[in-house]
């Protein structure tokens, strides 16, 4: 089960890369940008969800507390926010313009927050490796 910790980190990194790519695809708006943007965004969300499941399973197996660290709390908030942002994007594509505006503004914010949570998580992982 110890493979779940590095799996969590790798899947979160993949999710972050996919989300950042989705944001930049939307900014450039070249070719069939919307479908590509949507695929990268949803793939990023799925990677983050699988990463969440992996760390949750690890903590449950070892009876570690959930969401006690700053990384765990901000990570959960970020994951829920990412889910809502993707939902807003889907609703915005169905003809609800204010959903699209919120999606666009919030996507930049959540991407920056995701980077911050990733840095805190990496520092926590490095601390674990030292012990």
N, C-alpha and C positions, 0 to 999 in steps of 0.2 A: 504493500500500500504506500510505501515511501515515494514511489514514482509519481504519486498524485500531486505533490508539492511542485516539482519542476514542471509537470504537465500543466498545472494551474498557471504558472508563469509564462510558459510557452504559448498556451492558448490565449491568455490575456494580451500578450505581445502581438500575436497574430490578429486578434480582434482590434487592437489599437491601430495597427498598420492598415487593416481593411477599412476602418472608420475614417482615418486620415485620408486614405485614398478616395473614399466616397465623397468626402468634403471637397477635395481638390477637383474631382471630376465634375461636381456640381458647379464649382466656381468657373471652370474653363468652358463648360457647355459646348463641347465639340462632338459632332456626329450624333450617334445614338446615345448621347450622354445620360439621358434619364434612366433607361433600362440598366445601363452599366452602373450608374450611381446606386440604383435600388439594389442590385445584386451585391455590390460591395458592402452597402450598409447592412443588409439583412445577414450577409455572411459574417460581418463583424459582430453583429449582435449574437448570432449563433455560437461563434467562437467564445465570446464572453460568457454566454450562458453555460456552455460546457465547462469552461474554466471555473465558474461558480460551483457547478455540481461537483467537480473534482475536489475542490478545497472543502466543500461542505461534507463530502463523503470522508475525506481524510480526518477532519475534525470530529465527525460523529464516531468514526471507528476508534479513535483514541480518546474519546470523551473530553476533547478540548472545548473550551467555551467558544461560542459563535459570536461574532460581531462585537468583540470586546476591545479590539485595537482600533486606532484611528484608521488604519488601512482597511480593516474589515467594515467599519461603519461607513466610511466614505465610498468604499468599493460598492457596497450594497446600494447606497443612494445613487451612485453613478450608474449602476446597472439598471435600476428602476427608471432613472431619467433617460437613459439610452433607449429603453423599451418604449417610453412615452414619446420620445422624439421621433422614433421610427414610425410609431402609430400616427403621429401628427403628419408626417410626410406622406403616409399612405392616404390619410383623409384629405390632405391638401391636394393630392393628385386626383381626387374624385370631384374636384370642383369647389372646394371650400377654401377660398383664398386666404382667410386669416390664419387657418391652420398652416398653410404653406409659409406665411411670414414668420410665425412663431418657430416652425421647424427650422427655417433658415438661420434665424438669430440664435436659437438654442443649440444648434449643431456646432457652431464655433465654440460656444461656451463649454459644452459638455466634452468636446475634444480636448480643450485645454485642461479641464478637470481630470479627464482620463489620463493625460500625461502626468499630472501631479500625483494622482493615485498610483500610477505605475512606478514613479520614482520612489515614493514612500514604500511601496511593496518590494522593490528591488533592494532598498536599504535594509528592510526587515529581513529579507532572504539572506543578504550578506552577513547580517548579525547572527542569524541561525547557523550559517556555515562556520562562523568563528568559534562556536561553542561545541 
